[in-house]
Structures are given as C-alpha cells and as structure tokens.
Amino acid sequence: MSGFLTAVAVSFGAIFVAELGDKSQLMALAFAARFRALPILIGITVATAVVHAVSVGIGAVLQVSLPTDVIAIAAGVLFLGFAAWTVRGDRLDATDEARVERAGGRSAVVTASVAFFLAELGDKTMLATITLATTYGPVAVWLGSTVGMVAADALAILVGRHLGSRLPERTIRIGAAALFVVFGVALILDGLL
C-alpha cells in the first residue's frame, strides 16, 4: 500500500473509532430524528471538512496544538444555550411552516453545519487529526479523517432515523437538551481543568 493510502487508512480508522460514542455522533443521532438524513449528512460533511482542514493545517504547517481551554469553555457555554433553546422549543405559525417547507433541507444543512463545527472545535477528533497531520501527509490525513468521521456519523443518522419514527417529539427534544447539557458541562469542565 502506498504512503498516501496508508495515511488515509490510518486517519480513517483512528477518527472513525474516536467518533464512536462521541458527542457529535450523538448529535447526529438527535438531528436525524428530527430532520431528513441527507441534509444532516451534508451539514456534517461540510463542518467536518472545514474543521479537519483547519486541524491538518495546524498539525502540518505549524506543528503545534491550539490551547483549547478557552475554545472548550466557549463551546460549553454555547451548548448550554442550545439546551435551553431546545427545551423551550419553537412554535411555527402557518406562514413559518410554509417557509420551512420551501427552505427544505437548506435550514437543516446550515443548522447541522454550525452545530457540528462548534462541537468539533477542541474535540478529541480535532486533536487526533492535528496529531496525525504531524506524522502523515496533510491531504491524506484530511481525506481519511473527514471520511472516517462522516462514516461514523452516518451510522448515527441511520439509528436516529429509526428511533425518530418511534419516539414522540417531546422525548426527542428532552433527550437532545440533556445531551447538550452533558456536553456543555463536560466541555466547560475540560476547559477549566
């Protein structure tokens, strides 16, 4: 196997395993219970490609890691805000519902992209990608890590779609809010300790 393919395979495997049970995979599950799968997968792919490009750039060019304490605390506070927003919920009138229908997957793509981008800042998969980029070629690491993460999150989407058809919306909303709280507190603690 060539050096490029080895780097892609190692990056894919490392990030796929690191993503299993990670907060962003659980977010994919929660989003998939509410939105169509394809827009969520597109949003995840966009966010992952950007975050991993930044990670690879840091690892390959600068060969230093970011001080993630401040990023982790800020992301944690945002997650607590997302939890409150999720519990409060939103109400749509007929005009709003018509706008949502016209927007289709675009709003889900943007929502997933922003949420996943924030979730991945300072996350273990970002740090793992930085580390891999100090050893392997940047393009191979970017490709392998991005595909590995998207593959792991695609599994969560499949599970989320299955559960979403069987769980009431309130249960999904409370579960998603609880996940946001758990991840927010964990990020804040990680940044402080």
MODELLER restraints for C-alpha pairs under 7 A, 6 or more apart:
rsr = mdl.restraints
at = mdl.atoms
rsr.add(forms.Gaussian(group=physical.xy_distance, feature=features.Distance(at['CA:4:A'], at['CA:140:A']), mean=5.75, stdev=0.5))
rsr.add(forms.Gaussian(group=physical.xy_distance, feature=features.Distance(at['CA:7:A'], at['CA:136:A']), mean=5.84, stdev=0.5))
rsr.add(forms.Gaussian(group=physical.xy_distance, feature=features.Distance(at['CA:7:A'], at['CA:137:A']), mean=6.99, stdev=0.5))
rsr.add(forms.Gaussian(group=physical.xy_distance, feature=features.Distance(at['CA:7:A'], at['CA:140:A']), mean=5.55, stdev=0.5))
rsr.add(forms.Gaussian(group=physical.xy_distance, feature=features.Distance(at['CA:7:A'], at['CA:141:A']), mean=6.03, stdev=0.5))
rsr.add(forms.Gaussian(group=physical.xy_distance, feature=features.Distance(at['CA:8:A'], at['CA:140:A']), mean=4.82, stdev=0.5))
rsr.add(forms.Gaussian(group=physical.xy_distance, feature=features.Distance(at['CA:8:A'], at['CA:141:A']), mean=5.68, stdev=0.5))
rsr.add(forms.Gaussian(group=physical.xy_distance, feature=features.Distance(at['CA:8:A'], at['CA:143:A']), mean=6.37, stdev=0.5))
rsr.add(forms.Gaussian(group=physical.xy_distance, feature=features.Distance(at['CA:8:A'], at['CA:144:A']), mean=4.21, stdev=0.5))
rsr.add(forms.Gaussian(group=physical.xy_distance, feature=features.Distance(at['CA:9:A'], at['CA:144:A']), mean=6.22, stdev=0.5))
rsr.add(forms.Gaussian(group=physical.xy_distance, feature=features.Distance(at['CA:11:A'], at['CA:132:A']), mean=6.91, stdev=0.5))
rsr.add(forms.Gaussian(group=physical.xy_distance, feature=features.Distance(at['CA:11:A'], at['CA:141:A']), mean=5.47, stdev=0.5))
rsr.add(forms.Gaussian(group=physical.xy_distance, feature=features.Distance(at['CA:11:A'], at['CA:144:A']), mean=4.76, stdev=0.5))
rsr.add(forms.Gaussian(group=physical.xy_distance, feature=features.Distance(at['CA:11:A'], at['CA:145:A']), mean=4.95, stdev=0.5))
rsr.add(forms.Gaussian(group=physical.xy_distance, feature=features.Distance(at['CA:12:A'], at['CA:144:A']), mean=4.20, stdev=0.5))
rsr.add(forms.Gaussian(group=physical.xy_distance, feature=features.Distance(at['CA:12:A'], at['CA:145:A']), mean=4.91, stdev=0.5))
rsr.add(forms.Gaussian(group=physical.xy_distance, feature=features.Distance(at['CA:12:A'], at['CA:147:A']), mean=6.40, stdev=0.5))
rsr.add(forms.Gaussian(group=physical.xy_distance, feature=features.Distance(at['CA:12:A'], at['CA:148:A']), mean=4.27, stdev=0.5))
rsr.add(forms.Gaussian(group=physical.xy_distance, feature=features.Distance(at['CA:13:A'], at['CA:148:A']), mean=6.50, stdev=0.5))
rsr.add(forms.Gaussian(group=physical.xy_distance, feature=features.Distance(at['CA:15:A'], at['CA:125:A']), mean=6.02, stdev=0.5))
rsr.add(forms.Gaussian(group=physical.xy_distance, feature=features.Distance(at['CA:15:A'], at['CA:145:A']), mean=5.49, stdev=0.5))
rsr.add(forms.Gaussian(group=physical.xy_distance, feature=features.Distance(at['CA:15:A'], at['CA:148:A']), mean=5.50, stdev=0.5))
rsr.add(forms.Gaussian(group=physical.xy_distance, feature=features.Distance(at['CA:15:A'], at['CA:149:A']), mean=5.86, stdev=0.5))
rsr.add(forms.Gaussian(group=physical.xy_distance, feature=features.Distance(at['CA:16:A'], at['CA:148:A']), mean=4.49, stdev=0.5))
rsr.add(forms.Gaussian(group=physical.xy_distance, feature=features.Distance(at['CA:16:A'], at['CA:149:A']), mean=5.32, stdev=0.5))
rsr.add(forms.Gaussian(group=physical.xy_distance, feature=features.Distance(at['CA:16:A'], at['CA:152:A']), mean=5.57, stdev=0.5))
rsr.add(forms.Gaussian(group=physical.xy_distance, feature=features.Distance(at['CA:18:A'], at['CA:125:A']), mean=6.28, stdev=0.5))
rsr.add(forms.Gaussian(group=physical.xy_distance, feature=features.Distance(at['CA:19:A'], at['CA:25:A']), mean=6.45, stdev=0.5))
rsr.add(forms.Gaussian(group=physical.xy_distance, feature=features.Distance(at['CA:19:A'], at['CA:125:A']), mean=6.83, stdev=0.5))
rsr.add(forms.Gaussian(group=physical.xy_distance, feature=features.Distance(at['CA:19:A'], at['CA:149:A']), mean=6.22, stdev=0.5))
rsr.add(forms.Gaussian(group=physical.xy_distance, feature=features.Distance(at['CA:19:A'], at['CA:152:A']), mean=6.31, stdev=0.5))
rsr.add(forms.Gaussian(group=physical.xy_distance, feature=features.Distance(at['CA:20:A'], at['CA:152:A']), mean=6.40, stdev=0.5))
rsr.add(forms.Gaussian(group=physical.xy_distance, feature=features.Distance(at['CA:23:A'], at['CA:183:A']), mean=6.70, stdev=0.5))
rsr.add(forms.Gaussian(group=physical.xy_distance, feature=features.Distance(at['CA:24:A'], at['CA:116:A']), mean=6.41, stdev=0.5))
rsr.add(forms.Gaussian(group=physical.xy_distance, feature=features.Distance(at['CA:24:A'], at['CA:119:A']), mean=6.31, stdev=0.5))
rsr.add(forms.Gaussian(group=physical.xy_distance, feature=features.Distance(at['CA:25:A'], at['CA:152:A']), mean=6.97, stdev=0.5))
rsr.add(forms.Gaussian(group=physical.xy_distance, feature=features.Distance(at['CA:25:A'], at['CA:153:A']), mean=5.01, stdev=0.5))
rsr.add(forms.Gaussian(group=physical.xy_distance, feature=features.Distance(at['CA:25:A'], at['CA:156:A']), mean=5.92, stdev=0.5))
rsr.add(forms.Gaussian(group=physical.xy_distance, feature=features.Distance(at['CA:26:A'], at['CA:156:A']), mean=6.85, stdev=0.5))
rsr.add(forms.Gaussian(group=physical.xy_distance, feature=features.Distance(at['CA:28:A'], at['CA:153:A']), mean=5.96, stdev=0.5))
rsr.add(forms.Gaussian(group=physical.xy_distance, feature=features.Distance(at['CA:28:A'], at['CA:156:A']), mean=5.79, stdev=0.5))
rsr.add(forms.Gaussian(group=physical.xy_distance, feature=features.Distance(at['CA:28:A'], at['CA:157:A']), mean=5.65, stdev=0.5))
rsr.add(forms.Gaussian(group=physical.xy_distance, feature=features.Distance(at['CA:29:A'], at['CA:156:A']), mean=4.72, stdev=0.5))
rsr.add(forms.Gaussian(group=physical.xy_distance, feature=features.Distance(at['CA:29:A'], at['CA:157:A']), mean=5.03, stdev=0.5))
rsr.add(forms.Gaussian(group=physical.xy_distance, feature=features.Distance(at['CA:29:A'], at['CA:159:A']), mean=6.47, stdev=0.5))
rsr.add(forms.Gaussian(group=physical.xy_distance, feature=features.Distance(at['CA:29:A'], at['CA:160:A']), mean=4.29, stdev=0.5))
rsr.add(forms.Gaussian(group=physical.xy_distance, feature=features.Distance(at['CA:30:A'], at['CA:160:A']), mean=6.17, stdev=0.5))
rsr.add(forms.Gaussian(group=physical.xy_distance, feature=features.Distance(at['CA:30:A'], at['CA:176:A']), mean=5.97, stdev=0.5))
rsr.add(forms.Gaussian(group=physical.xy_distance, feature=features.Distance(at['CA:31:A'], at['CA:40:A']), mean=6.98, stdev=0.5))
rsr.add(forms.Gaussian(group=physical.xy_distance, feature=features.Distance(at['CA:32:A'], at['CA:40:A']), mean=6.77, stdev=0.5))
rsr.add(forms.Gaussian(group=physical.xy_distance, feature=features.Distance(at['CA:32:A'], at['CA:157:A']), mean=5.10, stdev=0.5))
rsr.add(forms.Gaussian(group=physical.xy_distance, feature=features.Distance(at['CA:32:A'], at['CA:160:A']), mean=4.93, stdev=0.5))
rsr.add(forms.Gaussian(group=physical.xy_distance, feature=features.Distance(at['CA:32:A'], at['CA:161:A']), mean=5.42, stdev=0.5))
rsr.add(forms.Gaussian(group=physical.xy_distance, feature=features.Distance(at['CA:33:A'], at['CA:160:A']), mean=4.77, stdev=0.5))
rsr.add(forms.Gaussian(group=physical.xy_distance, feature=features.Distance(at['CA:33:A'], at['CA:161:A']), mean=5.09, stdev=0.5))
rsr.add(forms.Gaussian(group=physical.xy_distance, feature=features.Distance(at['CA:33:A'], at['CA:163:A']), mean=6.56, stdev=0.5))
rsr.add(forms.Gaussian(group=physical.xy_distance, feature=features.Distance(at['CA:33:A'], at['CA:164:A']), mean=4.03, stdev=0.5))
rsr.add(forms.Gaussian(group=physical.xy_distance, feature=features.Distance(at['CA:34:A'], at['CA:164:A']), mean=6.72, stdev=0.5))
rsr.add(forms.Gaussian(group=physical.xy_distance, feature=features.Distance(at['CA:35:A'], at['CA:108:A']), mean=6.60, stdev=0.5))
rsr.add(forms.Gaussian(group=physical.xy_distance, feature=features.Distance(at['CA:37:A'], at['CA:157:A']), mean=6.37, stdev=0.5))
rsr.add(forms.Gaussian(group=physical.xy_distance, feature=features.Distance(at['CA:39:A'], at['CA:105:A']), mean=5.13, stdev=0.5))
rsr.add(forms.Gaussian(group=physical.xy_distance, feature=features.Distance(at['CA:39:A'], at['CA:108:A']), mean=5.77, stdev=0.5))
rsr.add(forms.Gaussian(group=physical.xy_distance, feature=features.Distance(at['CA:39:A'], at['CA:109:A']), mean=4.88, stdev=0.5))
rsr.add(forms.Gaussian(group=physical.xy_distance, feature=features.Distance(at['CA:40:A'], at['CA:108:A']), mean=6.15, stdev=0.5))
rsr.add(forms.Gaussian(group=physical.xy_distance, feature=features.Distance(at['CA:40:A'], at['CA:109:A']), mean=5.62, stdev=0.5))
rsr.add(forms.Gaussian(group=physical.xy_distance, feature=features.Distance(at['CA:40:A'], at['CA:112:A']), mean=5.73, stdev=0.5))
rsr.add(forms.Gaussian(group=physical.xy_distance, feature=features.Distance(at['CA:41:A'], at['CA:154:A']), mean=6.76, stdev=0.5))
rsr.add(forms.Gaussian(group=physical.xy_distance, feature=features.Distance(at['CA:42:A'], at['CA:109:A']), mean=6.18, stdev=0.5))
rsr.add(forms.Gaussian(group=physical.xy_distance, feature=features.Distance(at['CA:43:A'], at['CA:109:A']), mean=4.36, stdev=0.5))
rsr.add(forms.Gaussian(group=physical.xy_distance, feature=features.Distance(at['CA:43:A'], at['CA:110:A']), mean=6.30, stdev=0.5))
rsr.add(forms.Gaussian(group=physical.xy_distance, feature=features.Distance(at['CA:43:A'], at['CA:112:A']), mean=4.83, stdev=0.5))
rsr.add(forms.Gaussian(group=physical.xy_distance, feature=features.Distance(at['CA:43:A'], at['CA:113:A']), mean=4.22, stdev=0.5))
rsr.add(forms.Gaussian(group=physical.xy_distance, feature=features.Distance(at['CA:44:A'], at['CA:112:A']), mean=6.09, stdev=0.5))
rsr.add(forms.Gaussian(group=physical.xy_distance, feature=features.Distance(at['CA:44:A'], at['CA:113:A']), mean=5.63, stdev=0.5))
rsr.add(forms.Gaussian(group=physical.xy_distance, feature=features.Distance(at['CA:44:A'], at['CA:116:A']), mean=6.22, stdev=0.5))
rsr.add(forms.Gaussian(group=physical.xy_distance, feature=features.Distance(at['CA:44:A'], at['CA:150:A']), mean=6.73, stdev=0.5))
rsr.add(forms.Gaussian(group=physical.xy_distance, feature=features.Distance(at['CA:45:A'], at['CA:150:A']), mean=6.10, stdev=0.5))
rsr.add(forms.Gaussian(group=physical.xy_distance, feature=features.Distance(at['CA:46:A'], at['CA:113:A']), mean=6.22, stdev=0.5))
rsr.add(forms.Gaussian(group=physical.xy_distance, feature=features.Distance(at['CA:47:A'], at['CA:113:A']), mean=4.89, stdev=0.5))
rsr.add(forms.Gaussian(group=physical.xy_distance, feature=features.Distance(at['CA:47:A'], at['CA:116:A']), mean=5.89, stdev=0.5))
rsr.add(forms.Gaussian(group=physical.xy_distance, feature=features.Distance(at['CA:47:A'], at['CA:117:A']), mean=4.89, stdev=0.5))
rsr.add(forms.Gaussian(group=physical.xy_distance, feature=features.Distance(at['CA:48:A'], at['CA:117:A']), mean=6.88, stdev=0.5))
rsr.add(forms.Gaussian(group=physical.xy_distance, feature=features.Distance(at['CA:48:A'], at['CA:146:A']), mean=5.87, stdev=0.5))
rsr.add(forms.Gaussian(group=physical.xy_distance, feature=features.Distance(at['CA:49:A'], at['CA:146:A']), mean=5.76, stdev=0.5))
rsr.add(forms.Gaussian(group=physical.xy_distance, feature=features.Distance(at['CA:51:A'], at['CA:117:A']), mean=6.52, stdev=0.5))
rsr.add(forms.Gaussian(group=physical.xy_distance, feature=features.Distance(at['CA:51:A'], at['CA:120:A']), mean=6.96, stdev=0.5))
rsr.add(forms.Gaussian(group=physical.xy_distance, feature=features.Distance(at['CA:52:A'], at['CA:126:A']), mean=6.56, stdev=0.5))
rsr.add(forms.Gaussian(group=physical.xy_distance, feature=features.Distance(at['CA:52:A'], at['CA:129:A']), mean=6.67, stdev=0.5))
rsr.add(forms.Gaussian(group=physical.xy_distance, feature=features.Distance(at['CA:52:A'], at['CA:142:A']), mean=5.89, stdev=0.5))
rsr.add(forms.Gaussian(group=physical.xy_distance, feature=features.Distance(at['CA:52:A'], at['CA:146:A']), mean=6.55, stdev=0.5))
rsr.add(forms.Gaussian(group=physical.xy_distance, feature=features.Distance(at['CA:53:A'], at['CA:142:A']), mean=6.07, stdev=0.5))
rsr.add(forms.Gaussian(group=physical.xy_distance, feature=features.Distance(at['CA:55:A'], at['CA:126:A']), mean=5.95, stdev=0.5))
rsr.add(forms.Gaussian(group=physical.xy_distance, feature=features.Distance(at['CA:55:A'], at['CA:129:A']), mean=5.93, stdev=0.5))
rsr.add(forms.Gaussian(group=physical.xy_distance, feature=features.Distance(at['CA:55:A'], at['CA:130:A']), mean=4.94, stdev=0.5))
rsr.add(forms.Gaussian(group=physical.xy_distance, feature=features.Distance(at['CA:56:A'], at['CA:129:A']), mean=6.26, stdev=0.5))
rsr.add(forms.Gaussian(group=physical.xy_distance, feature=features.Distance(at['CA:56:A'], at['CA:130:A']), mean=5.41, stdev=0.5))
rsr.add(forms.Gaussian(group=physical.xy_distance, feature=features.Distance(at['CA:56:A'], at['CA:133:A']), mean=5.29, stdev=0.5))
rsr.add(forms.Gaussian(group=physical.xy_distance, feature=features.Distance(at['CA:56:A'], at['CA:138:A']), mean=5.70, stdev=0.5))
rsr.add(forms.Gaussian(group=physical.xy_distance, feature=features.Distance(at['CA:56:A'], at['CA:142:A']), mean=6.28, stdev=0.5))
rsr.add(forms.Gaussian(group=physical.xy_distance, feature=features.Distance(at['CA:58:A'], at['CA:64:A']), mean=6.47, stdev=0.5))
rsr.add(forms.Gaussian(group=physical.xy_distance, feature=features.Distance(at['CA:58:A'], at['CA:65:A']), mean=6.94, stdev=0.5))
rsr.add(forms.Gaussian(group=physical.xy_distance, feature=features.Distance(at['CA:58:A'], at['CA:130:A']), mean=6.34, stdev=0.5))
rsr.add(forms.Gaussian(group=physical.xy_distance, feature=features.Distance(at['CA:59:A'], at['CA:130:A']), mean=4.34, stdev=0.5))
rsr.add(forms.Gaussian(group=physical.xy_distance, feature=features.Distance(at['CA:59:A'], at['CA:131:A']), mean=6.19, stdev=0.5))
rsr.add(forms.Gaussian(group=physical.xy_distance, feature=features.Distance(at['CA:59:A'], at['CA:133:A']), mean=4.89, stdev=0.5))
rsr.add(forms.Gaussian(group=physical.xy_distance, feature=features.Distance(at['CA:59:A'], at['CA:134:A']), mean=5.04, stdev=0.5))
rsr.add(forms.Gaussian(group=physical.xy_distance, feature=features.Distance(at['CA:60:A'], at['CA:133:A']), mean=5.15, stdev=0.5))
rsr.add(forms.Gaussian(group=physical.xy_distance, feature=features.Distance(at['CA:60:A'], at['CA:134:A']), mean=5.25, stdev=0.5))
rsr.add(forms.Gaussian(group=physical.xy_distance, feature=features.Distance(at['CA:60:A'], at['CA:138:A']), mean=6.20, stdev=0.5))
rsr.add(forms.Gaussian(group=physical.xy_distance, feature=features.Distance(at['CA:63:A'], at['CA:134:A']), mean=6.08, stdev=0.5))
rsr.add(forms.Gaussian(group=physical.xy_distance, feature=features.Distance(at['CA:68:A'], at['CA:122:A']), mean=5.31, stdev=0.5))
rsr.add(forms.Gaussian(group=physical.xy_distance, feature=features.Distance(at['CA:69:A'], at['CA:191:A']), mean=3.99, stdev=0.5))
rsr.add(forms.Gaussian(group=physical.xy_distance, feature=features.Distance(at['CA:69:A'], at['CA:192:A']), mean=6.70, stdev=0.5))
rsr.add(forms.Gaussian(group=physical.xy_distance, feature=features.Distance(at['CA:70:A'], at['CA:191:A']), mean=6.33, stdev=0.5))
rsr.add(forms.Gaussian(group=physical.xy_distance, feature=features.Distance(at['CA:71:A'], at['CA:121:A']), mean=6.79, stdev=0.5))
rsr.add(forms.Gaussian(group=physical.xy_distance, feature=features.Distance(at['CA:71:A'], at['CA:122:A']), mean=6.39, stdev=0.5))
rsr.add(forms.Gaussian(group=physical.xy_distance, feature=features.Distance(at['CA:72:A'], at['CA:122:A']), mean=6.02, stdev=0.5))
rsr.add(forms.Gaussian(group=physical.xy_distance, feature=features.Distance(at['CA:72:A'], at['CA:187:A']), mean=5.10, stdev=0.5))
rsr.add(forms.Gaussian(group=physical.xy_distance, feature=features.Distance(at['CA:72:A'], at['CA:188:A']), mean=6.06, stdev=0.5))
rsr.add(forms.Gaussian(group=physical.xy_distance, feature=features.Distance(at['CA:72:A'], at['CA:190:A']), mean=6.84, stdev=0.5))
rsr.add(forms.Gaussian(group=physical.xy_distance, feature=features.Distance(at['CA:72:A'], at['CA:191:A']), mean=5.12, stdev=0.5))
rsr.add(forms.Gaussian(group=physical.xy_distance, feature=features.Distance(at['CA:73:A'], at['CA:187:A']), mean=5.89, stdev=0.5))
rsr.add(forms.Gaussian(group=physical.xy_distance, feature=features.Distance(at['CA:73:A'], at['CA:188:A']), mean=4.35, stdev=0.5))
rsr.add(forms.Gaussian(group=physical.xy_distance, feature=features.Distance(at['CA:73:A'], at['CA:191:A']), mean=5.20, stdev=0.5))
rsr.add(forms.Gaussian(group=physical.xy_distance, feature=features.Distance(at['CA:75:A'], at['CA:118:A']), mean=6.29, stdev=0.5))
rsr.add(forms.Gaussian(group=physical.xy_distance, feature=features.Distance(at['CA:75:A'], at['CA:119:A']), mean=6.94, stdev=0.5))
rsr.add(forms.Gaussian(group=physical.xy_distance, feature=features.Distance(at['CA:75:A'], at['CA:184:A']), mean=7.00, stdev=0.5))
rsr.add(forms.Gaussian(group=physical.xy_distance, feature=features.Distance(at['CA:75:A'], at['CA:187:A']), mean=6.87, stdev=0.5))
rsr.add(forms.Gaussian(group=physical.xy_distance, feature=features.Distance(at['CA:76:A'], at['CA:183:A']), mean=6.78, stdev=0.5))
rsr.add(forms.Gaussian(group=physical.xy_distance, feature=features.Distance(at['CA:76:A'], at['CA:184:A']), mean=3.72, stdev=0.5))
rsr.add(forms.Gaussian(group=physical.xy_distance, feature=features.Distance(at['CA:76:A'], at['CA:185:A']), mean=6.08, stdev=0.5))
rsr.add(forms.Gaussian(group=physical.xy_distance, feature=features.Distance(at['CA:76:A'], at['CA:187:A']), mean=4.79, stdev=0.5))
rsr.add(forms.Gaussian(group=physical.xy_distance, feature=features.Distance(at['CA:76:A'], at['CA:188:A']), mean=5.04, stdev=0.5))
rsr.add(forms.Gaussian(group=physical.xy_distance, feature=features.Distance(at['CA:77:A'], at['CA:184:A']), mean=6.06, stdev=0.5))
rsr.add(forms.Gaussian(group=physical.xy_distance, feature=features.Distance(at['CA:79:A'], at['CA:180:A']), mean=5.25, stdev=0.5))
rsr.add(forms.Gaussian(group=physical.xy_distance, feature=features.Distance(at['CA:79:A'], at['CA:181:A']), mean=6.53, stdev=0.5))
rsr.add(forms.Gaussian(group=physical.xy_distance, feature=features.Distance(at['CA:79:A'], at['CA:183:A']), mean=6.87, stdev=0.5))
rsr.add(forms.Gaussian(group=physical.xy_distance, feature=features.Distance(at['CA:79:A'], at['CA:184:A']), mean=4.73, stdev=0.5))
rsr.add(forms.Gaussian(group=physical.xy_distance, feature=features.Distance(at['CA:80:A'], at['CA:180:A']), mean=6.14, stdev=0.5))
rsr.add(forms.Gaussian(group=physical.xy_distance, feature=features.Distance(at['CA:80:A'], at['CA:181:A']), mean=5.31, stdev=0.5))
rsr.add(forms.Gaussian(group=physical.xy_distance, feature=features.Distance(at['CA:80:A'], at['CA:184:A']), mean=5.33, stdev=0.5))
rsr.add(forms.Gaussian(group=physical.xy_distance, feature=features.Distance(at['CA:82:A'], at['CA:180:A']), mean=6.53, stdev=0.5))
rsr.add(forms.Gaussian(group=physical.xy_distance, feature=features.Distance(at['CA:83:A'], at['CA:177:A']), mean=4.22, stdev=0.5))
rsr.add(forms.Gaussian(group=physical.xy_distance, feature=features.Distance(at['CA:83:A'], at['CA:178:A']), mean=6.85, stdev=0.5))
rsr.add(forms.Gaussian(group=physical.xy_distance, feature=features.Distance(at['CA:83:A'], at['CA:180:A']), mean=5.10, stdev=0.5))
rsr.add(forms.Gaussian(group=physical.xy_distance, feature=features.Distance(at['CA:83:A'], at['CA:181:A']), mean=5.84, stdev=0.5))
rsr.add(forms.Gaussian(group=physical.xy_distance, feature=features.Distance(at['CA:84:A'], at['CA:177:A']), mean=7.00, stdev=0.5))
rsr.add(forms.Gaussian(group=physical.xy_distance, feature=features.Distance(at['CA:86:A'], at['CA:173:A']), mean=6.19, stdev=0.5))
rsr.add(forms.Gaussian(group=physical.xy_distance, feature=features.Distance(at['CA:86:A'], at['CA:177:A']), mean=5.54, stdev=0.5))
rsr.add(forms.Gaussian(group=physical.xy_distance, feature=features.Distance(at['CA:87:A'], at['CA:173:A']), mean=6.45, stdev=0.5))
rsr.add(forms.Gaussian(group=physical.xy_distance, feature=features.Distance(at['CA:87:A'], at['CA:174:A']), mean=6.22, stdev=0.5))
rsr.add(forms.Gaussian(group=physical.xy_distance, feature=features.Distance(at['CA:87:A'], at['CA:177:A']), mean=6.02, stdev=0.5))
rsr.add(forms.Gaussian(group=physical.xy_distance, feature=features.Distance(at['CA:120:A'], at['CA:126:A']), mean=6.33, stdev=0.5))
rsr.add(forms.Gaussian(group=physical.xy_distance, feature=features.Distance(at['CA:129:A'], at['CA:145:A']), mean=6.68, stdev=0.5))
rsr.add(forms.Gaussian(group=physical.xy_distance, feature=features.Distance(at['CA:132:A'], at['CA:141:A']), mean=6.62, stdev=0.5))
rsr.add(forms.Gaussian(group=physical.xy_distance, feature=features.Distance(at['CA:133:A'], at['CA:141:A']), mean=6.06, stdev=0.5))
